[in-house]
Amino acid sequence: MKKREIKLFKLNEENQMTIKSHKVQKLKEKKLLRKKKISNGARFELVAEI
């Protein structure tokens, strides 16, 4: 089984998107969601197993 990263959404000044915090917390607890900082905002990536 390989792991791949799926880009969920990109957050920046022009395109503010939010997701429900309890969903984020659930994913974080399962270690499936990682937050990466990039030059123009924050990007959340979901790590899924195939």
Secondary structure, DSSP 8 states (H G I E B T S, - for coil): --EEEEEEEEE-SSS-----HHHHHHHHHTT-EEEEEETTEEEEEEEEE-
